[in-house]
Every structure is written in structure tokens, then in C-alpha cells.
Amino acid sequence: MSKKKLIINAAICDARKVKEDTLSAYESITVNSAVLFTTPESNRLLHNYNVAFNCADVIEFGDDEDVDIMMQNGRYVISAADAAGKKAYLMINGALEIEPGAEKALSRFVGIYANGSVTYPESMAPYLCSLKVNGSTNTYPDDAVLLKNTFLVDKTFIKRCKNAKYFARKRVVIIDNSLDVGEMVKKGVMFLTKTGVIAESLVDSAMPLFQDTTEIITVPDGCSFVNDSAELGNALLIKHGTKLFINGDLKIDSLAGDLLEKIEYLYVTGDVRLPKSLEEAFYKVNAHYGSLTFVRGKCIIDKISLKIDKRMLEQNSDGITVIDCVNVSIAEDVPPELILERLELKDCVNVSCFPGQRSAVEEVSDDVVNIDDSGKGLKGLISSLIPGVGNLEDTKVINATSYTL
Amino acid sequence: MIDLLYSKFYNDLLRFCISLSHDYAFAEDIVQETYLRALANADILNELPEAKCRIWLYKTAKNIFIDHARRLSKKADTADEPVCEDDYSRVMVQMMCRYLPENERTLFMLRYLMGYNSTELGEMFGLPPSTVRARLASARSRLRKILYDI
């Protein structure tokens, strides 16, 4: 029986203890990972077999070195409390915060790989030689207290704050006009941040809390701060009112026209997506926003795999807009006329269709990486991206966050 | 100092760990490991006021819990599961990433594999969302040309 091929798709691939039996069991092995861990011994073995690496970083440990591999998605904090424990390699997809006094804890990490942001006190820089960052690094003065990137000042903070500098990387929000801003000024609070979002009636009294270089955004009294992406609906207005500062994206549905009329103030830091039919009503709101995207009918966003069939398009008479999806396949039963009438594809990676649908798909696609009408689907595309892999039918694919080979 | 921390905070810490893990025996293990770490760091804790020691204990317990949870999920992740369309989609994105420069590769991966949107990526990378969108558009354009040539 012929041997299978192996594709490993993982953020971390640990090949330190790879065995000859494993390598010899496959015709070829392709490793797609951000980081690959090896030892001199495993390296020697790997090079004796048909193993191809697609790795951003390769870390070689000593043959006898005992290192834990840690992986974290989201936010991770290294504090003085982490000092005890085995040596470790840490991979973060998200935000890493290093607290003052964490010098000893950092020495535990033989390497840190961060996809995202890393924030640390200025004096910590010499201890970060093992740090690799794909993203941004932010330092703050050692004498400052680290707050969340976006910090909403409330009554509790005012009770607890002291004569100190407070660092919030993105913005400080002071919008509750019942807050005793004078108390913070009296205590000697200073915010180090890029932007201050302040209620109109508090602006004058809050000014001494910010540096001269801080951008100040004034919002009307009674404005609510929504610290996430949102969809315009009754629930949003009932919970937050009609004056809104949305720190994220805002989606507006075609049925939300009457709600749009109720909006008194709107500031959106990200993208606003709405149907073209509501364009005029939206402009009347006089909103501030990062960018504006017009969509058609039902909006489908962020799917890894999506299949569009005839029933789906027939049920959505206003059409369907597909945005930022990885792989969209169009079923064979969808006639090209229906695609032209009811489908829009924006910023997707791959669209698989049938030859008769191709020209219609091309016409409704905007910034799509690849349109494939070969009938081979994703497997065909992957085969062309991996030289020599051939037909994926005889290939074992492993998909994992981290994988030990 | 450790004796004091043990008598004062053991029960509260155990309740906290039960709320994290929903497992009494596991919570006891976390608390035990927390106090072992406290012993190893006695020199630091002796210098801290009681309130800060309490914070230290809770943070350490939480980190231990996260480490355990991560190890468990790692074991689960490496299971040999059947391949589905999503898996092929992820492989495709990974393969495409090899053709991208570093400043586009990470954004492309976090956008399409992990689902962060441009606004979230902007927050994460300290970039305006419009710059994130521009880099993603550049990555797509680069990949289009490459795939055309293949």
C-alpha cells in the first residue's frame, strides 16, 4: 500500500521529539506553522526525510532542554507572580501585558512570540531580548499605572485614584456628567493617552487631566459609550439611548430606517455597513465614522467556509452580501442570472464556482483573491500552492492550534 | 507570612478556584499549587502588604488555572479529527501567507483565520482601521497576482 502524505496546519509545531517511525510513515510531510520547535537531533532526522517547512520562525532547543510550550489567544499578563515554574516558550495571538516587577518572571521564558500588541514599562526593555513581536510594542513610564487600552472613568475610579499618572494606550472616556471630575484634578491625576472622549459639560473641568498633545473628542451630554461592535436595533437604543459613541463597527439592517431617524448623535470608530437604500437617512444623522460600506440585503461576514445555494438566494429578495469570508462555494443549481441579481462578494479569499457561473461571479466580486471554476475546489487550489503535493485524496490533513510531531 | 496567608485566605481562594473550575478536587489542586508558589516566592511576599499578597494569590491561582486549561485544550486540539471544508480553508490561508511580507502576513492570518475585524486589528496593532484595511487589500492584490502566475 502506498504511503500517505501529511499536511500539518498549526500555529505551533513541536518536532523536538519526532521519531523516525513517524517520519517514515509518510511519503511527504508539509508543516505550516508560525513557529517550529526542533533540537539538533530532531533536525538531523527531519532533514533525512521529505519534510517541507512553511514556518515563520524555527527555534532550536538543546537535546536535553526541558521547555514547556504555552499558547494564549486574547489577552495575557506576565506578572511577578509568574516567576515560579518550568522554563517556557510563550506564543500570544492578541495582547501581551508585562507588569512592573516581572523581571524574574520574564527570565522563565526562553522565547516569547507575540502576534498583536505588547505593552510594558520602559525600564523592562533590557529584559525583553527573547521577545519577537509581529505587531506593535508600547511602553509606558515606570511611574504610571497601566489601565485598559480604552478606559471608561467611573465613580469607583474617582474614589480610588491617587496623585499619579495613568496610562491608557488608546483613549480615556469621561462621559457620565454626574462624575466629580474636580476630585480627580484635586488628587493630581494625569492621563497619558492618545484620545480623551469627554462629555460637553465636563470638557473644561477635565482639561487639566490630559497632556496638551492628547486629542479631545467632545460628545454631547447623555451620550453612551458602547465598547464593542454593534448592530442598530431596538435593543441597542433601549440599552444605550439615542446618543451613541461606538468603539467598533456598526451594522445597520435594511429594516432599521425608522431607528436611524431616532439617532441624535453617532460616533463610530470603525466601519459602518448599511444598505444603499438607507444612505440618505444615514447622512441626515451627521455621524462621525471610520469608513462607510454599502451592502445589499442580508450580510454574511467572517465565515471560514460558506456555501451559497439557490434556495438561499431565492429566500433573500434584497440579495446577499458576503464579506471577508475565506472560502465561498456556489452550488451548481444557482443560475448565473440569480448570482447577478442577488449576490455580492467583497474581500473574500476564494470563491469556488462552476464554469457556467464564472463570468457572473466575476461581475459581482470586489477584491476577491481567487475565483476557481476548475471543479477541483479547495483541494485543487491547495495542490497548486504546495509544489509536489498532487492529489489531496491520499493526504492526511491535521488542523490544530499546536501539534506535536 | 505564608502561614498567615494560608489561614486568612485559604477558604476564599478555594471558593474562587471552584468558581473557575467547577471541580472541587481540581480547585484544591490549584490552591495547593498556589501556596507552593507562594512559598517559593516568600522573599517577595514578605515585602508586600497583606492586600497585595491577597491579589498575588488570586492572580497566581488564576494563572495556574489558565495553564491547566490550556494544557487540556492542547491535548484536545491534537486529536486526529476528520478533515472538513473549514480545515482545507485554513490550510489554504496558511499556504497563501507564505507569499506575503511580514507586515501583511500577520494581519491576513488574524483576519481570515482568527476572525479579528479591521477595527480590532487596528486596536491590537496601534494602526488606524483604514491602514489595516489597506494592508489587507494589498495582501489580496498580491495573492491575486501570484495565483494568476501559478
Interface residues (C-beta under 8 A of the other chain):
Chain A: I7 N9 N32 A34 N54 A56 M70 M71 Q72 N73 V77 S79 A80 A81 D82 A83 A84 G85 N93 G94 A95 N115 G116 S117 N134 G135 S136 N138 N149 T150 R169 K170 S229 G248 D249 T269 G270 D271 G290 S291 D302 I304 S305 D324 V326 N327 D347 V349 N350 D367 V368 V369 N370 G377 L378 K379 L381 I382 S384 L385 I386 L392 K396 V397 I398 N399 A400 T401 S402 Y403 T404
Chain B: L36 R37 A40 N41 I44 W56 K59 T60 N63 I66 D67 R70 S73 K74 D77 T78 D80 E81 V83 C84 E85 D86 D87 Y88 S89 R90 V91 M92 V93 Q94 M95 M96 R98 E102 R105 T106 M109 L110 R111 Y112 L113 M114 G115 N117 S118 T119 E120 G122 E123 M124 F125 G126 L127 P128 P129 S130 R133 L136 A137 R140 S141 L143 R144 L147 I150
